[in-house]
Amino acid sequence: MSESFHDLVIGIKPISLFDFKGAVPELLPLETCEQSPKWHGEGNVLIHSDMAGKIAQQELTKEILLPHDYKVNIYLATLLHDIGKPEASFVKEGKIVAYNHGKIGVWKARDFLRKYFPEFNFARREWIASLIEFHMSPRELVTSLAKPSRYKRFSLDSSTLESYLLSRADLRG
């Protein structure tokens, strides 16, 4: 672990979240947060976030026509997309659910970004937070057969391309 968490993310280099549990204590609750086996056969949130991050890193280092800073935003949002699950998770009718974990994750992500990426300005932190907040939207819009007005609203609230890339990494992770 010669490079820091910060430097690996900024460089869009492969990262193992497990290697940084000691240096980044915000990752510890993710390891003890179990998920619904129906949707997450891989296990806890840290395993899932690590897997999603690896997929995002691989995709973002291909020739995608986005500026480097946008790729960093997507990579970081993917690593943090479920940071709100530990607070949102509970058992309902025998199933693990985490309603509104994206919204809860926004507050945790803002603190995380201020602490570990102090060079990011307010607008950039909020952009990453919005990716986390709306990371489930692409899937929800499609599966709910949403009306065109909901797609339009989503496109005004978030970057559809960045949200799609994050959502895809989330699904594949």
C-alpha positions as CSV (number, residue, x, y, z in Angstrom):
1,M,0.0,0.0,0.0
2,S,2.5,2.5,-1.1
3,E,0.0,5.0,-2.6
4,S,-2.7,6.7,-0.5
5,F,-6.4,6.2,-1.0
6,H,-6.6,9.8,-2.3
7,D,-3.8,9.3,-4.8
8,L,-5.2,6.0,-6.1
9,V,-8.7,7.5,-6.6
10,I,-7.4,10.7,-8.3
11,G,-5.3,8.5,-10.6
12,I,-8.2,6.2,-11.3
13,K,-6.0,3.3,-10.3
14,P,-7.2,0.0,-9.0
15,I,-8.0,0.0,-5.3
16,S,-9.0,-2.5,-2.7
17,L,-11.2,-1.0,-0.1
18,F,-10.1,-3.7,2.3
19,D,-6.6,-2.4,2.2
20,F,-7.7,1.0,3.5
21,K,-10.0,-0.1,6.4
22,G,-7.4,1.1,8.9
23,A,-6.7,4.4,7.2
24,V,-10.3,5.2,6.2
25,P,-12.5,4.3,9.3
26,E,-15.6,5.3,7.4
27,L,-15.3,1.9,5.5
28,L,-15.6,-0.2,8.7
29,P,-19.5,0.0,9.0
30,L,-19.7,-1.2,5.4
31,E,-18.1,-4.4,6.3
32,T,-20.6,-5.2,9.0
33,C,-23.6,-4.2,7.0
34,E,-25.2,-7.3,5.4
35,Q,-27.4,-7.0,2.4
36,S,-30.3,-8.9,0.9
37,P,-29.0,-12.1,-0.6
38,K,-31.6,-11.8,-3.3
39,W,-29.8,-8.8,-4.8
40,H,-26.4,-9.1,-3.2
41,G,-25.1,-12.7,-3.2
42,E,-21.6,-11.4,-2.8
43,G,-22.3,-10.4,0.9
44,N,-21.8,-7.2,2.8
45,V,-21.6,-3.6,1.6
46,L,-17.8,-3.4,1.6
47,I,-17.5,-6.4,-0.6
48,H,-20.1,-5.0,-3.0
49,S,-18.6,-1.5,-3.0
50,D,-15.2,-2.9,-3.7
51,M,-16.4,-5.0,-6.6
52,A,-18.4,-2.1,-8.1
53,G,-15.3,0.1,-7.7
54,K,-13.2,-2.4,-9.6
55,I,-15.7,-2.5,-12.4
56,A,-15.9,1.3,-12.6
57,Q,-12.1,1.6,-12.6
58,Q,-11.8,-0.8,-15.5
59,E,-14.5,0.9,-17.5
60,L,-13.3,4.5,-16.8
61,T,-9.7,3.7,-17.9
62,K,-11.0,2.7,-21.3
63,E,-11.4,5.4,-23.9
64,I,-14.5,7.1,-22.6
65,L,-14.9,10.7,-23.9
66,L,-15.1,12.4,-20.5
67,P,-12.6,14.7,-18.8
68,H,-10.4,13.2,-16.2
69,D,-12.2,15.0,-13.3
70,Y,-15.5,13.6,-14.4
71,K,-14.0,10.1,-14.4
72,V,-12.7,10.7,-10.9
73,N,-16.1,11.8,-9.8
74,I,-17.7,8.7,-11.1
75,Y,-15.1,6.4,-9.6
76,L,-15.4,8.1,-6.2
77,A,-19.2,8.0,-6.3
78,T,-19.1,4.3,-7.2
79,L,-16.8,3.6,-4.2
80,L,-19.1,5.5,-1.9
81,H,-22.5,4.8,-3.5
82,D,-23.8,2.7,-0.6
83,I,-22.1,4.6,2.2
84,G,-25.6,5.3,3.6
85,K,-26.7,1.6,3.8
86,P,-25.4,1.0,7.4
87,E,-27.8,3.7,8.7
88,A,-30.6,2.8,6.4
89,S,-30.7,-1.0,6.7
90,F,-33.2,-2.9,8.7
91,V,-35.1,-6.2,8.5
92,K,-38.7,-5.9,7.2
93,E,-40.8,-9.0,6.9
94,G,-37.7,-11.2,7.1
95,K,-35.9,-9.3,4.4
96,I,-33.0,-6.8,4.6
97,V,-33.9,-3.5,3.1
98,A,-32.2,-0.1,2.9
99,Y,-34.8,2.4,1.8
100,N,-33.4,5.9,1.0
101,H,-29.8,4.8,1.5
102,G,-28.8,7.1,-1.4
103,K,-30.3,10.2,0.4
104,I,-28.7,9.2,3.7
105,G,-25.4,8.6,1.9
106,V,-25.3,12.2,0.6
107,W,-24.6,13.5,4.1
108,K,-22.0,10.9,4.8
109,A,-20.4,11.4,1.4
110,R,-20.2,15.2,2.0
111,D,-18.3,14.7,5.2
112,F,-16.1,12.0,3.6
113,L,-15.2,14.3,0.6
114,R,-14.4,17.3,2.9
115,K,-12.1,15.1,5.0
116,Y,-10.3,13.1,2.3
117,F,-10.5,15.3,-0.8
118,P,-10.2,18.9,0.7
119,E,-9.1,20.3,-2.7
120,F,-12.6,19.6,-4.1
121,N,-14.7,22.7,-4.1
122,F,-18.3,22.8,-3.0
123,A,-19.8,22.3,-6.5
124,R,-17.7,19.2,-7.1
125,R,-18.6,17.7,-3.8
126,E,-22.2,18.3,-4.5
127,W,-22.0,16.8,-8.0
128,I,-20.5,13.6,-6.5
129,A,-23.2,13.6,-3.7
130,S,-25.9,13.9,-6.4
131,L,-24.5,10.9,-8.2
132,I,-24.7,9.0,-4.9
133,E,-28.2,10.2,-4.2
134,F,-29.6,9.3,-7.6
135,H,-27.5,6.1,-8.2
136,M,-30.6,3.9,-8.2
137,S,-32.6,6.2,-10.5
138,P,-31.7,4.8,-13.9
139,R,-32.8,1.3,-12.8
140,E,-35.9,2.5,-11.0
141,L,-37.0,4.6,-14.1
142,V,-36.7,1.6,-16.4
143,T,-38.3,-1.0,-14.1
144,S,-41.2,1.3,-13.2
145,L,-41.9,2.1,-16.8
146,A,-41.7,5.8,-15.8
147,K,-43.4,8.5,-17.8
148,P,-41.3,10.8,-20.0
149,S,-41.7,13.6,-17.5
150,R,-39.8,11.6,-14.8
151,Y,-36.9,10.9,-17.2
152,K,-36.8,14.6,-18.0
153,R,-36.7,15.5,-14.3
154,F,-33.9,13.0,-13.7
155,S,-31.9,14.5,-16.5
156,L,-32.2,17.9,-14.9
157,D,-31.2,16.6,-11.4
158,S,-28.2,14.5,-12.4
159,S,-25.8,13.7,-15.3
160,T,-27.5,10.9,-17.2
161,L,-24.2,9.5,-18.6
162,E,-22.4,9.6,-15.2
163,S,-25.4,8.1,-13.5
164,Y,-25.6,5.4,-16.1
165,L,-21.9,4.5,-15.6
166,L,-22.2,4.4,-11.8
167,S,-25.5,2.4,-12.0
168,R,-23.9,-0.1,-14.4
169,A,-20.9,-0.7,-12.1
170,D,-23.4,-1.0,-9.2
171,L,-25.4,-3.7,-11.0
172,R,-22.3,-5.6,-12.2
173,G,-20.6,-5.4,-8.8
